[in-house]
Amino acid sequence: MIIATAGHVDHGKTTLIKALTGKDTDQLAEEKRRGLTIDLGFAWLHDKQAGALCFVDVPGHAQFIRTMLAGLVGAHAALLVVAADEGLMPQTREHLALLDLLAIDRGIIVISAADRASPQQLDDCLGAIRSLITDSSLAGSPVVVTDAVSGLGMGELQTCIRELALTNPARATEGSPRFLVDRRFTVSGAGCVVTGTLMNGRLNSKEPVALQLAATEGQLRLRSIQIDGEPATEIVSGQRGALNLTGDINEAHPQRGDWLLATDKVQTSQRLDVQLRMLPDQNVHRGTLQILSGATAVSGRLVWLEESSGLAQLLLDKPVHSIVGDTVVVREPAANITLAGGRVLDPQGRQRGRSKPGSIARLRALAGIRSAADALSIELQHQAEIELPKFAQRWNLSESQCNKLLAGSDVVKLGDMALSKNRWQRSQLLLLEFLTKAHASQPEQLGTHQQSVLRAAIPELSPATGLALIKQLLNDGQLRRHGSILALPDHQPQLPVEDQKYWPQIRDIISKAGLRPPIVGELGDQLGLPRDQMLAILHRLQAWGYLLPVAPNRFYLPEQLDDLAAVAQQLCRNSSDGGFLAAEYRDLSGIGRNLTIKVLEYLDRAGVTYYRDERRYMQAAWREEAVPGKN
């Protein structure tokens, strides 16, 4: 169990910890000279009943509030220390407010230096502190009067601490490991050592694991673990420890505030959607603020989304790592005062549409829940579909946790995307209704291009999900497909009489030509038509979905789009990077250089491929396993 101290400077926090553990946590020469705590101090107490207790001694001076907050992150409980002879002081109130904002609701009120106070001072102090904590997170906490020098009340304090430890709720050890660094130093013969708290998951020194630094792209390896100076093979969520690291280490990192993460997909963001609670008589201005997240502080601004419910977005000057439920504190750096604090609702805040009613309703719903299962239900209510990897990152879910969550929910999973079964069924109906209306309004059309169908009928779904939905309808016999043209099974297109005469011949000629259909003039010569008349017929057939305008002078049948895509798919499949050059497409297709360029440009426009660094790659929706009708 981790217990942090809180309280005004020189109220006896360090003396109290020394009396409990026998260790002086003021180790710096400057701390000895000035007689006050500047940096975080740590001391352990091993109790036969309560087990290992780690005390974090934090500075009480107003100048070191940032350091004090770093010591509170990860603490299970707090000792709020108040000197009997001085009573409530500014940092007593601020530290209690910070405990409240960080939702630390388990603790003990320790009245220190009772030997220095008169009976009246002691009574006044007791009355004032009981009144102060009434509406705070520490309301109802035991109050113990002590004198660390004479030992007065120390036995009672130890009993209260033991009861806290024995009733301390265990933290879940599932999820990806997240280790928050609060100190770094070098040990001769071992190298870099960091101390901190494992906030989530578990780490085992016997299991090979690569740790990523959230602050950089460096990768580290865990060599060994120590807990209270003793070797350990494992550290679990909620424990403090020291990690011996090797790998990409430099002077800047790791350092206090860094996160060590056992994942290859580190989540950082400069936009945090949060729910805040303002401290009494405080207001947030539009200027630069100090945002404390984890054990680090960054500059940023605050934008209210719904001030009445505390919903806001924090715009940070540099990215930070966080997950849902992490705490944040907002301070005014110039005045060195705390303004507000709360918890992260979405560590990947939206840039666009953040103030729309739907976005705010989503955050309002997320503010009232604490479990990933409830969040999944809410996300699926407020969004057409969700990206599972990002959802898992927000909630720090392992792959097994995510799969277990989905198994117990009413969800359709499609690769990395998920949507509710109700949304899936409703989207199918919307697509079929759209085609029904399209056939009725334009009976001469062969059908509608699938991209147009997806954009018009189900624009809120991703292309990959839309294609999966189309594939399902095709398999069920509810749709008919002509290349990229979709139609209902019973749709019988009704071409005008003048075009009915030529369409079968046009279709036959283009089909037999393969990937290099004749140009407009050549096609007109075969049908005995002037080029202008031939082009007009082709344009009408194109408008009705019978032909694809791949090049200004060449038209393909809709089903030939699959043939054009198949060449690209084969090149990608045989490529080391999944891409290909235009010359490679020309050689494999045999259609010539000029037509190759036009075909590839059309495939880009059609959403089949995309161009990057002189190479082309298949869009996710057109990779072979995603193409409707492909097995």
Secondary structure, DSSP 8 states (H G I E B T S, - for coil): -EEEEEESTTSSHHHHHHHHHS-----SHHHHHHTS--S-EEEEEEETTTEEEEEEE---SGGGHHHHHHHHTT-SEEEEEEETTT-S-HHHHHHHHHHHHTT---EEEEEE-GGGS-HHHHHHHHHHHHHHTTTSTTTT--EEE-BTTTTBTHHHHHHHHHHHHHT-------S--EEEEEEEEEETTTEEEEEEEEEESEEETTS--EEEETTSS-EEEEEEEEETTEEESEEETT-EEEEEEEES--SSSS-TT-EEES-SS---EEEEEEEEEE-TT----SS-EEEEETTEEEEEEEEEEEGGGTEEEEEEEEEE---TT-EEEEEETTTTEEEEEEEEEESS--SSSTTSHHHHHHHHHHTT--SHHHHHHHHHHHSS-EEHHHHHHHHT--HHHHHHHHHTSSEEEETTEEEEHHHHHHHHHHHHHHHHHHHHH-TT-S-EEHHHHHHHH-TTS-HHHHHHHHHHHHHTTS-EEETTEEE-TT------HHHHTTHHHHHHHHHHHTTS---HHHHHHHHT--HHHHHHHHHHHHHTTS-EEEETTEEE-TTHHHHHHHHHHHHHHTSSSSEE-HHHHHHHH-S-HHHHHHHHHHHHHTTSEEEETTEEEE-GGGSGGGSTT--
